[in-house]
Amino acid sequence: CECSYVQCYPPQVLKSKTCKCECPYVQCYPPQVLNETTCQCECPYVKCEYGQVLNPKTCKCECPYDLQCEYGQVLNPKTCKCECSYVQCYPPQVLNSKTCKCE
């Protein structure tokens, strides 16, 4: 095979048997996939909820930092905000979302 007409751009290399530009051997571990242009392991397209960031190792959306919630609150992993755990107030009291207490 005469491959002189093929020009590869790094990091791809020319495979003489196929006359094609290919990535040198790279092993990606699921859920990551090989990007054929950059020859790097990447996450497939993932759209994270507002406030979340993509963890490139797990390819999962996570809160960007370890939030410590106030007593009585729990972290909502979808919104990355502290929220009151299930509290039921009876009228005339209403839930104070800052203290998670009925007032």
N, C-alpha and C positions, 0 to 999 in steps of 0.2 A: 504494500500500500504506500503510495507516495503522498505524504502528509505535508509537504512544504507549503501548500496553499492555506493551511489552517494556522491561525494565530490565536493562542490562548492568552488570557489575561490572568495574572496571579490573583488568587491562590490556585486557580485551576492549572492543570498540567495536561499535556497532550498524551493521549494513549495511542501508541503506534499501531496496535492491532485494529482499532476501530476508527482511527483518524478523527477522534472527537475530543473535545476539551472536557475533562472531568475533574472532580475533586480528588486529591490524594486521599488515601484511606482515612476516614473519620467515622468513629463509632458514636452514634447518638443513642441515648437511653430514653425510652418512653417516659413521659409524653412528648419529649422533644423530637423534632424532625430536622433533617439536613436541609439547609438552604443551599441550593445548587449554585447560586451566584457567589455567595460569600464563603462557602465551604465551612460554615459554622453550624453548630446545633442551636436551634431556636425553638421557641414555642409556636405551635400553630396559632392562627389568629384567635385571640381571646379578647372579648370586650368586658371590661370590668365595670362594676357599678360605680357611681359617683362616690369619691372618697377612698376607693380601693386602689391598690396598685398590683401589678402582675409580678409574682415571684418567678424569676426566670429559671429557677431550678425545678420547681414543682409544676410550673405553668398554671398555677391557680391564683385567683384574685384573693388578696389579703388586705387587712388594714395596714397602713404604712408604718405604724409604730405600735408598741405595746401600751395600750391605754389602760390606765388604772381608774376604774369607776368608783364613785362614792358608794358608801354603804347603802344597800337596798337597790342598787342599780346593777344592770348587767350589760355587757357589751353586745350590741347587735352587729354581727359580723358582716351583714349586707350593707349597712349604712356607716359602719365604723363610728358609731355614736353610742354613748351610754344612755340607757333607757331604764325606766322603772320595771322591775320584774312585776309579775302579775299582782296588782293591788286593786282591790275593789272598794270604792268608797260609797257610802250610803248617804243619800240626801239628808240634810242640806250640805254635807261635806263634799269637797271636791279635791281631786288629786293635785298636789303641788309637784310638778315634774322635776323640780330641782332637788327637793328633799325626799321625794317618793313617799310622802306622808299625806294622809287625809287631813284636811283643815276645814 
